[in-house]
Amino acid sequence: MTTETVSSGAKRPLYTPEQRKRRDASVWTTVQGVLAPIQFVACAISIGFVLRYLWTGEGYGIATASIIVKTGLLYTIMVTGAIWEKVVFGQYLLAPGFFWEDMVSFAVIAIHTAYLWALFNGVDPVTQMAIALVAYTLYIINAAQFVWKLRVARLEGRL
């Protein structure tokens, strides 16, 4: 659903006028706008390294390093995103307009963290890479959720 339904059945916009002003004035909006594409590119590159390792058995080190970089970016964007939500919506996470995106983000973080656990506990490399691919799949779904919300916000901004 693109907007929230309130008890009267009317659609509530993603941002109130005040929230939109706070969003547009916040440095954290810029931070998110910079980090998001960097993280996406890091994910795409890492997928290549992971698949190369799974197909050839070569490049475990670079695949592992790329997953660690991607995970670090994920943690960074989650922390800065929580700050952004606090500035815009008055709460660190689970603001009504971004509830499901945040819920999926929690799962994305959990699976990336499971990868780190597997890495540091000596789980076999193929399983590590499989965990990373699951994390990346969920991350791509989550990224699509945020792109959709960006589109909704732009359309609402035109009204």
NUZAVEX-540345 format. One record per residue (C-alpha): residue in three letters; y, x, z; residue number from 1; chain. Coordinates in steps of 0.05 Angstrom, whole numbers, plus 5000, padded with zeros to 4 digits. Each point is the difference from the previous one (the first is absolute). Example, Ala and Ser with C-alpha at 12.3 -4.5 7.8 and 13.67 -1.06 7.14 Angstrom:
BEGIN
torfi,c2,c1,c3,balo,kolke
ALA,4910,5246,5156,1,A
SER,5069,5027,4987,2,A
***
This chain:
BEGIN
torfi,c2,c1,c3,balo,kolke
MET,5000,5000,5000,1,A
THR,5068,5029,4982,2,A
THR,5039,4969,5056,3,A
GLU,4983,4970,5067,4,A
THR,4991,4926,5009,5,A
VAL,5034,4971,5060,6,A
SER,4978,4937,5036,7,A
SER,5045,4956,4957,8,A
GLY,4964,5024,4938,9,A
ALA,5062,5037,4974,10,A
LYS,4994,5071,4975,11,A
ARG,5033,5054,5042,12,A
PRO,5028,5060,4963,13,A
LEU,4970,5069,5013,14,A
TYR,5067,5022,5030,15,A
THR,5055,4962,5033,16,A
PRO,5070,5020,4976,17,A
GLU,5008,5041,5064,18,A
GLN,4933,5035,4990,19,A
ARG,5017,5015,4928,20,A
LYS,5066,5033,5022,21,A
ARG,4963,5042,5052,22,A
ARG,4947,5018,4948,23,A
ASP,5052,5021,4949,24,A
ALA,5040,5040,5051,25,A
SER,4942,5036,5032,26,A
VAL,4983,5073,4985,27,A
TRP,4928,4980,5013,28,A
THR,5000,4958,4937,29,A
THR,5015,5063,4961,30,A
VAL,4948,5039,5038,31,A
GLN,4947,4948,4983,32,A
GLY,5024,4999,4928,33,A
VAL,4990,5075,4995,34,A
LEU,4935,5006,5039,35,A
ALA,4964,4943,4966,36,A
PRO,4997,5030,4929,37,A
ILE,4986,5070,5028,38,A
GLN,4940,4971,5039,39,A
PHE,4976,4963,4938,40,A
VAL,5003,5063,4957,41,A
ALA,4964,5039,5055,42,A
CYS,4946,4946,5001,43,A
ALA,4991,5003,4925,44,A
ILE,4994,5076,5000,45,A
SER,4953,4998,5059,46,A
ILE,4955,4948,4966,47,A
GLY,4994,5049,4942,48,A
PHE,4979,5057,5046,49,A
VAL,4952,4956,5039,50,A
LEU,4967,4974,4936,51,A
ARG,4996,5070,4972,52,A
TYR,4963,5023,5063,53,A
LEU,4953,4940,4998,54,A
TRP,4984,5011,4926,55,A
THR,4994,5076,5000,56,A
GLY,4990,5021,5072,57,A
GLU,5060,5047,4991,58,A
GLY,5068,4998,5033,59,A
TYR,4982,4976,5069,60,A
GLY,5058,5040,5031,61,A
ILE,5054,4973,4954,62,A
ALA,4972,4929,5006,63,A
THR,5001,5006,5076,64,A
ALA,5070,5029,5001,65,A
SER,5025,4944,4954,66,A
ILE,4970,4946,5046,67,A
ILE,5033,5032,5061,68,A
VAL,5067,5002,4964,69,A
LYS,4992,4927,4979,70,A
THR,4981,4981,5071,71,A
GLY,5061,5036,5028,72,A
LEU,5044,4963,4951,73,A
LEU,4968,4934,5021,74,A
TYR,5013,5013,5074,75,A
THR,5071,5019,4984,76,A
ILE,5014,4938,4958,77,A
MET,4968,4956,5053,78,A
VAL,5044,5028,5056,79,A
THR,5063,4997,4958,80,A
GLY,4980,4931,4975,81,A
ALA,4993,4976,5072,82,A
ILE,5070,5026,5014,83,A
TRP,5025,4965,4937,84,A
GLU,4969,4934,5024,85,A
LYS,5034,5008,5067,86,A
VAL,5068,5011,4967,87,A
VAL,4992,4943,4951,88,A
PHE,4959,4948,5039,89,A
GLY,5009,5021,5072,90,A
GLN,4926,5018,5012,91,A
TYR,4961,5062,4984,92,A
LEU,4942,4967,4963,93,A
LEU,4972,4933,4980,94,A
ALA,5066,4969,4981,95,A
PRO,4984,4932,4971,96,A
GLY,5019,5018,4929,97,A
PHE,4955,5062,5001,98,A
PHE,4944,4978,5046,99,A
TRP,4943,5006,4950,100,A
GLU,5026,5065,4971,101,A
ASP,5002,5030,5069,102,A
MET,4930,4974,5016,103,A
VAL,4972,5032,4938,104,A
SER,5040,5063,5016,105,A
PHE,4963,5004,5067,106,A
ALA,4934,4998,4963,107,A
VAL,5024,5054,4952,108,A
ILE,5020,5044,5058,109,A
ALA,4934,4988,5036,110,A
ILE,4960,5021,4939,111,A
HIS,5043,5062,4987,112,A
THR,4991,5017,5074,113,A
ALA,4925,4989,4993,114,A
TYR,5002,5051,4944,115,A
LEU,5033,5051,5046,116,A
TRP,4949,4985,5053,117,A
ALA,4944,5012,4950,118,A
LEU,5032,5064,4976,119,A
PHE,5010,5029,5070,120,A
ASN,4931,4979,5023,121,A
GLY,4962,5032,4943,122,A
VAL,4977,4937,4964,123,A
ASP,4971,5019,4932,124,A
PRO,5053,5010,4945,125,A
VAL,4975,4945,4954,126,A
THR,5008,4949,5057,127,A
GLN,5069,5028,5015,128,A
MET,5020,4990,4928,129,A
ALA,4971,4930,4999,130,A
ILE,5041,4982,5061,131,A
ALA,5062,5028,4966,132,A
LEU,4987,4957,4938,133,A
VAL,4992,4938,5043,134,A
ALA,5065,5017,5035,135,A
TYR,5034,5011,4933,136,A
THR,4975,4934,4972,137,A
LEU,5028,4963,5059,138,A
TYR,5064,5040,4996,139,A
ILE,5009,4979,4927,140,A
ILE,4991,4927,5020,141,A
ASN,5052,5010,5055,142,A
ALA,5048,5034,4952,143,A
ALA,4993,4941,4953,144,A
GLN,5018,4953,5058,145,A
PHE,5064,5039,5013,146,A
VAL,5018,5002,4926,147,A
TRP,4991,4925,4998,148,A
LYS,5046,4992,5060,149,A
LEU,5051,5045,4966,150,A
ARG,4997,4954,4939,151,A
VAL,5007,4938,5044,152,A
ALA,5061,5031,5035,153,A
ARG,5032,5016,4934,154,A
LEU,4989,4930,4973,155,A
GLU,5027,4970,5064,156,A
GLY,5060,5046,4997,157,A
ARG,5019,4971,4933,158,A
LEU,5003,4930,5028,159,A
***
